[in-house]
Amino acid sequence: MQKFLHQLWSEEQGQDIAEYAVMLAVILVIVIGTVRLIGSNSNTVFSQVGSAIQ
């Protein structure tokens, strides 16, 4: 068991996968935050334009 854990800890391929997963999570948080911000701002703009037209 100890040998397996040491092998798992020292394996570099697993670290690469973990790094990619962290980068993907950060990118997703940024994209989702940006879409939500733009979505709420665009809704306000469209509401104002619609009110101005009427």
N, CA, C and O atoms as CSV, one atom per row, in Angstrom:
chain,resi,resn,atom,element,x,y,z
A,1,MET,N,N,0.831,-1.196,0.000
A,1,MET,CA,C,0.000,0.000,0.000
A,1,MET,C,C,0.873,1.255,0.000
A,1,MET,O,O,0.595,2.216,-0.717
A,2,GLN,N,N,1.917,1.234,0.804
A,2,GLN,CA,C,2.813,2.381,0.883
A,2,GLN,C,C,3.518,2.611,-0.459
A,2,GLN,O,O,3.718,3.750,-0.880
A,3,LYS,N,N,3.888,1.515,-1.118
A,3,LYS,CA,C,4.540,1.622,-2.426
A,3,LYS,C,C,3.584,2.233,-3.452
A,3,LYS,O,O,3.990,3.060,-4.268
A,4,PHE,N,N,2.324,1.827,-3.409
A,4,PHE,CA,C,1.323,2.357,-4.328
A,4,PHE,C,C,1.120,3.854,-4.107
A,4,PHE,O,O,1.060,4.619,-5.069
A,5,LEU,N,N,1.014,4.276,-2.843
A,5,LEU,CA,C,0.828,5.689,-2.545
A,5,LEU,C,C,2.041,6.513,-2.980
A,5,LEU,O,O,1.892,7.619,-3.500
A,6,HIS,N,N,3.227,5.975,-2.766
A,6,HIS,CA,C,4.443,6.680,-3.201
A,6,HIS,C,C,4.470,6.807,-4.724
A,6,HIS,O,O,4.849,7.850,-5.257
A,7,GLN,N,N,4.073,5.760,-5.409
A,7,GLN,CA,C,4.048,5.770,-6.870
A,7,GLN,C,C,3.000,6.781,-7.369
A,7,GLN,O,O,3.243,7.509,-8.331
A,8,LEU,N,N,1.865,6.816,-6.723
A,8,LEU,CA,C,0.802,7.743,-7.093
A,8,LEU,C,C,1.233,9.190,-6.841
A,8,LEU,O,O,0.928,10.078,-7.637
A,9,TRP,N,N,1.936,9.423,-5.743
A,9,TRP,CA,C,2.368,10.768,-5.377
A,9,TRP,C,C,3.451,11.286,-6.318
A,9,TRP,O,O,3.482,12.475,-6.634
A,10,SER,N,N,4.329,10.411,-6.762
A,10,SER,CA,C,5.460,10.849,-7.577
A,10,SER,C,C,5.169,10.811,-9.081
A,10,SER,O,O,6.007,11.228,-9.880
A,11,GLU,N,N,4.009,10.323,-9.467
A,11,GLU,CA,C,3.672,10.248,-10.883
A,11,GLU,C,C,3.356,11.652,-11.409
A,11,GLU,O,O,2.509,12.352,-10.853
A,12,GLU,N,N,4.033,12.055,-12.472
A,12,GLU,CA,C,3.887,13.412,-12.987
A,12,GLU,C,C,2.653,13.572,-13.876
A,12,GLU,O,O,2.112,14.673,-13.979
A,13,GLN,N,N,2.211,12.520,-14.504
A,13,GLN,CA,C,1.065,12.623,-15.398
A,13,GLN,C,C,-0.195,13.030,-14.627
A,13,GLN,O,O,-1.006,13.805,-15.134
A,14,GLY,N,N,-0.356,12.528,-13.445
A,14,GLY,CA,C,-1.495,12.886,-12.624
A,14,GLY,C,C,-1.478,14.350,-12.228
A,14,GLY,O,O,-2.530,14.982,-12.125
A,15,GLN,N,N,-0.295,14.890,-12.006
A,15,GLN,CA,C,-0.176,16.299,-11.675
A,15,GLN,C,C,-0.568,17.164,-12.863
A,15,GLN,O,O,-1.195,18.208,-12.686
A,16,ASP,N,N,-0.211,16.751,-14.057
A,16,ASP,CA,C,-0.587,17.506,-15.246
A,16,ASP,C,C,-2.106,17.559,-15.383
A,16,ASP,O,O,-2.671,18.609,-15.689
A,17,ILE,N,N,-2.752,16.444,-15.160
A,17,ILE,CA,C,-4.210,16.389,-15.258
A,17,ILE,C,C,-4.839,17.310,-14.212
A,17,ILE,O,O,-5.806,18.013,-14.506
A,18,ALA,N,N,-4.302,17.310,-13.007
A,18,ALA,CA,C,-4.830,18.171,-11.948
A,18,ALA,C,C,-4.632,19.645,-12.293
A,18,ALA,O,O,-5.514,20.463,-12.033
A,19,GLU,N,N,-3.496,19.987,-12.869
A,19,GLU,CA,C,-3.243,21.375,-13.260
A,19,GLU,C,C,-4.219,21.816,-14.345
A,19,GLU,O,O,-4.744,22.928,-14.293
A,20,TYR,N,N,-4.461,20.958,-15.319
A,20,TYR,CA,C,-5.426,21.286,-16.365
A,20,TYR,C,C,-6.829,21.438,-15.794
A,20,TYR,O,O,-7.583,22.309,-16.229
A,21,ALA,N,N,-7.182,20.612,-14.837
A,21,ALA,CA,C,-8.502,20.707,-14.213
A,21,ALA,C,C,-8.660,22.029,-13.470
A,21,ALA,O,O,-9.719,22.653,-13.529
A,22,VAL,N,N,-7.614,22.457,-12.773
A,22,VAL,CA,C,-7.663,23.736,-12.051
A,22,VAL,C,C,-7.765,24.891,-13.044
A,22,VAL,O,O,-8.553,25.814,-12.842
A,23,MET,N,N,-6.971,24.844,-14.116
A,23,MET,CA,C,-7.040,25.903,-15.127
A,23,MET,C,C,-8.428,25.962,-15.760
A,23,MET,O,O,-8.965,27.048,-15.974
A,24,LEU,N,N,-9.007,24.808,-16.059
A,24,LEU,CA,C,-10.345,24.753,-16.645
A,24,LEU,C,C,-11.374,25.347,-15.687
A,24,LEU,O,O,-12.264,26.083,-16.112
A,25,ALA,N,N,-11.257,25.033,-14.405
A,25,ALA,CA,C,-12.196,25.565,-13.414
A,25,ALA,C,C,-12.092,27.084,-13.330
A,25,ALA,O,O,-13.112,27.770,-13.251
A,26,VAL,N,N,-10.877,27.615,-13.347
A,26,VAL,CA,C,-10.689,29.070,-13.293
A,26,VAL,C,C,-11.273,29.730,-14.537
A,26,VAL,O,O,-11.956,30.750,-14.439
A,27,ILE,N,N,-11.008,29.158,-15.695
A,27,ILE,CA,C,-11.532,29.717,-16.940
A,27,ILE,C,C,-13.062,29.691,-16.935
A,27,ILE,O,O,-13.699,30.659,-17.350
A,28,LEU,N,N,-13.646,28.597,-16.472
A,28,LEU,CA,C,-15.105,28.509,-16.417
A,28,LEU,C,C,-15.703,29.553,-15.480
A,28,LEU,O,O,-16.741,30.139,-15.789
A,29,VAL,N,N,-15.067,29.789,-14.350
A,29,VAL,CA,C,-15.566,30.797,-13.412
A,29,VAL,C,C,-15.513,32.181,-14.056
A,29,VAL,O,O,-16.449,32.967,-13.917
A,30,ILE,N,N,-14.424,32.479,-14.756
A,30,ILE,CA,C,-14.300,33.778,-15.426
A,30,ILE,C,C,-15.351,33.921,-16.515
A,30,ILE,O,O,-15.995,34.965,-16.619
A,31,VAL,N,N,-15.530,32.893,-17.322
A,31,VAL,CA,C,-16.506,32.955,-18.422
A,31,VAL,C,C,-17.926,33.103,-17.875
A,31,VAL,O,O,-18.697,33.927,-18.366
A,32,ILE,N,N,-18.267,32.319,-16.874
A,32,ILE,CA,C,-19.619,32.394,-16.312
A,32,ILE,C,C,-19.864,33.757,-15.683
A,32,ILE,O,O,-20.941,34.330,-15.848
A,33,GLY,N,N,-18.881,34.282,-14.967
A,33,GLY,CA,C,-19.015,35.617,-14.375
A,33,GLY,C,C,-19.196,36.690,-15.429
A,33,GLY,O,O,-20.016,37.594,-15.267
A,34,THR,N,N,-18.433,36.593,-16.510
A,34,THR,CA,C,-18.537,37.574,-17.585
A,34,THR,C,C,-19.896,37.494,-18.272
A,34,THR,O,O,-20.513,38.522,-18.550
A,35,VAL,N,N,-20.357,36.296,-18.543
A,35,VAL,CA,C,-21.660,36.129,-19.199
A,35,VAL,C,C,-22.779,36.664,-18.314
A,35,VAL,O,O,-23.708,37.299,-18.813
A,36,ARG,N,N,-22.707,36.420,-17.029
A,36,ARG,CA,C,-23.746,36.927,-16.126
A,36,ARG,C,C,-23.719,38.444,-16.063
A,36,ARG,O,O,-24.770,39.086,-16.043
A,37,LEU,N,N,-22.522,39.022,-16.031
A,37,LEU,CA,C,-22.399,40.475,-15.979
A,37,LEU,C,C,-22.918,41.104,-17.267
A,37,LEU,O,O,-23.690,42.062,-17.227
A,38,ILE,N,N,-22.504,40.579,-18.383
A,38,ILE,CA,C,-22.960,41.110,-19.670
A,38,ILE,C,C,-24.462,40.876,-19.840
A,38,ILE,O,O,-25.169,41.731,-20.373
A,39,GLY,N,N,-24.937,39.740,-19.396
A,39,GLY,CA,C,-26.360,39.434,-19.519
A,39,GLY,C,C,-27.228,40.420,-18.759
A,39,GLY,O,O,-28.240,40.883,-19.285
A,40,SER,N,N,-26.851,40.748,-17.534
A,40,SER,CA,C,-27.663,41.687,-16.753
A,40,SER,C,C,-27.552,43.095,-17.317
A,40,SER,O,O,-28.541,43.827,-17.329
A,41,ASN,N,N,-26.382,43.488,-17.780
A,41,ASN,CA,C,-26.224,44.817,-18.367
A,41,ASN,C,C,-26.976,44.933,-19.687
A,41,ASN,O,O,-27.602,45.958,-19.959
A,42,SER,N,N,-26.919,43.900,-20.496
A,42,SER,CA,C,-27.619,43.959,-21.782
A,42,SER,C,C,-29.128,43.969,-21.576
A,42,SER,O,O,-29.848,44.604,-22.347
A,43,ASN,N,N,-29.612,43.291,-20.571
A,43,ASN,CA,C,-31.043,43.310,-20.271
A,43,ASN,C,C,-31.482,44.721,-19.909
A,43,ASN,O,O,-32.549,45.168,-20.328
A,44,THR,N,N,-30.673,45.417,-19.139
A,44,THR,CA,C,-30.984,46.799,-18.769
A,44,THR,C,C,-31.002,47.694,-19.993
A,44,THR,O,O,-31.905,48.515,-20.152
A,45,VAL,N,N,-30.018,47.542,-20.853
A,45,VAL,CA,C,-29.937,48.357,-22.064
A,45,VAL,C,C,-31.140,48.104,-22.961
A,45,VAL,O,O,-31.749,49.053,-23.453
A,46,PHE,N,N,-31.491,46.846,-23.181
A,46,PHE,CA,C,-32.644,46.535,-24.030
A,46,PHE,C,C,-33.942,47.070,-23.427
A,46,PHE,O,O,-34.824,47.519,-24.158
A,47,SER,N,N,-34.062,47.025,-22.127
A,47,SER,CA,C,-35.258,47.583,-21.462
A,47,SER,C,C,-35.334,49.083,-21.674
A,47,SER,O,O,-36.409,49.614,-21.951
A,48,GLN,N,N,-34.202,49.780,-21.547
A,48,GLN,CA,C,-34.179,51.219,-21.750
A,48,GLN,C,C,-34.521,51.586,-23.197
A,48,GLN,O,O,-35.269,52.531,-23.448
A,49,VAL,N,N,-33.970,50.836,-24.129
A,49,VAL,CA,C,-34.254,51.091,-25.549
A,49,VAL,C,C,-35.729,50.835,-25.837
A,49,VAL,O,O,-36.366,51.615,-26.545
A,50,GLY,N,N,-36.265,49.769,-25.305
A,50,GLY,CA,C,-37.672,49.462,-25.502
A,50,GLY,C,C,-38.569,50.535,-24.916
A,50,GLY,O,O,-39.583,50.884,-25.520
A,51,SER,N,N,-38.220,51.065,-23.755
A,51,SER,CA,C,-38.999,52.138,-23.153
A,51,SER,C,C,-38.913,53.416,-23.969
A,51,SER,O,O,-39.895,54.148,-24.092
A,52,ALA,N,N,-37.738,53.684,-24.525
A,52,ALA,CA,C,-37.543,54.896,-25.325
A,52,ALA,C,C,-38.344,54.832,-26.622
A,52,ALA,O,O,-38.839,55.849,-27.108
A,53,ILE,N,N,-38.464,53.644,-27.169
A,53,ILE,CA,C,-39.199,53.482,-28.440
A,53,ILE,C,C,-40.696,53.707,-28.226
A,53,ILE,O,O,-41.364,54.300,-29.073
A,54,GLN,N,N,-41.216,53.239,-27.110
A,54,GLN,CA,C,-42.658,53.346,-26.859
A,54,GLN,C,C,-42.931,54.739,-26.531
A,54,GLN,O,O,-44.079,55.100,-26.275
